[in-house]
Amino acid sequence: RFGHKFKNDTPYMSFSVGKTITSYLLGHAICEGEIEGLNSLMNDWSMVDNTLYEDKKLSDFINMNTGDYEYVFQHLTVNNPIGLNNRSVKFIISRYLQESKSSDPKYSYNEMNVNLVINYLDYQVDDDINVASMFSFLDNVTVI
């Protein structure tokens, strides 16, 4: 019924499925010892340097409580009308988030938190362990 709209190169919006898959992979990375735990920071990843996400715990990202509410909805959504999922994390951070400051933590369901965690996992996880092989289901999917 929708076959004419969707092709192999059509971007799909993941919505809450993206959070579920990311949380699943994060759990395996923790179990495999690649990441210490949910209280770990992503500060070893230069992508979050000098952004509102620096010094945030992984649990803050998973719980959508990074203090990015004002910034994502008042700045990114307005300044990036094509949407966050259509740009790479690197592009969004370099263009919109350098020197950004966190507001008070407040629940904010948005794709930026999930995109950061999945890209952090891609950066952090050693290619030789089982968690990395779990990324094989992404062979035909572009993580941006």
C-alpha positions in Angstrom: 0.0 0.0 0.0 2.8 2.4 0.7 5.4 0.8 -1.6 5.4 3.7 -4.0 6.5 6.1 -1.2 9.3 4.0 0.3 12.5 2.9 -1.4 15.8 1.4 -0.2 17.3 4.9 0.1 14.2 6.5 1.8 14.9 7.8 5.3 12.6 6.4 7.9 11.7 8.1 11.1 12.3 5.8 14.0 10.4 7.6 16.8 10.4 5.5 20.0 11.8 2.5 18.2 15.1 4.3 17.9 15.2 4.8 21.7 14.3 1.2 22.3 17.1 -0.1 20.0 19.6 2.4 21.4 18.8 1.4 24.9 19.1 -2.3 24.0 22.5 -1.7 22.5 23.7 0.4 25.4 22.7 -2.3 27.8 24.8 -4.8 25.9 27.8 -2.4 25.8 27.5 -2.1 29.6 27.2 -5.9 30.0 30.3 -6.4 27.8 32.3 -3.9 29.8 32.7 -1.4 27.0 30.9 1.2 29.0 31.1 1.3 32.8 27.4 2.1 33.4 24.6 4.5 33.1 26.4 7.0 35.4 29.2 7.2 32.8 29.8 10.5 31.0 30.5 10.8 27.3 33.4 13.2 28.0 35.9 10.9 26.3 34.1 11.7 23.0 35.2 15.0 21.6 31.9 15.4 19.9 30.3 16.7 23.1 33.1 19.1 24.1 31.9 22.7 24.6 28.2 21.7 24.2 25.3 21.5 26.6 25.8 17.7 26.6 29.3 17.8 28.2 29.3 16.3 31.7 26.0 14.6 31.3 25.4 11.0 32.4 24.3 8.4 30.0 21.2 8.0 32.2 20.4 11.6 31.4 20.3 10.9 27.7 18.3 7.7 28.1 15.8 9.4 30.4 15.6 12.4 28.0 16.7 14.7 30.8 19.9 16.5 29.5 18.7 20.0 29.9 18.4 20.6 26.2 14.6 21.4 26.1 15.0 25.1 25.5 17.8 24.7 23.1 16.4 21.9 20.9 12.9 23.3 20.7 13.6 27.0 20.6 16.8 27.0 18.6 17.3 23.8 16.6 13.8 23.2 15.5 13.3 26.8 14.4 16.7 27.1 12.8 16.7 23.7 11.2 13.3 23.2 9.6 14.2 20.0 7.7 14.5 18.3 11.1 17.3 16.9 13.3 17.1 13.4 11.8 18.0 14.6 8.4 21.4 16.0 9.5 24.4 14.2 11.0 25.2 14.7 14.7 28.5 16.2 13.6 26.7 18.8 11.5 24.2 19.7 14.1 26.8 20.0 16.9 29.2 22.1 14.7 26.6 24.3 13.3 24.2 24.8 16.2 25.5 23.5 19.5 29.1 24.7 20.0 29.2 26.8 23.2 25.6 25.9 24.0 24.6 25.9 27.6 22.3 23.5 29.4 19.1 24.7 30.9 17.6 23.2 34.0 17.1 19.5 33.5 13.6 18.8 32.3 12.2 15.8 30.5 12.4 16.5 26.8 11.6 13.7 24.3 13.6 14.5 21.2 15.7 12.7 18.7 19.0 14.5 19.5 19.5 12.5 22.8 19.0 9.2 21.0 21.2 10.2 18.0 24.0 11.2 20.4 23.9 7.9 22.3 23.8 5.7 19.2 26.7 7.6 17.7 28.6 7.5 21.0 28.2 3.7 21.0 29.5 3.5 17.5 32.5 5.5 18.7 33.1 3.7 22.0 32.5 0.0 21.2 35.5 -2.1 20.2 35.0 -3.7 16.8 36.1 -7.0 18.0 33.4 -7.7 20.6 29.9 -9.0 20.4 28.2 -5.7 20.9 29.8 -4.3 17.7 28.4 -7.3 15.8 25.0 -6.2 17.0 25.4 -3.2 14.8 25.3 -5.5 11.8 21.6 -5.1 11.6 22.4 -1.5 10.7 24.3 -2.5 7.6 21.5 -1.3 5.4 20.6 1.6 7.6 22.3 5.0 7.8 22.9 6.2 11.3 23.1 10.0 11.2 
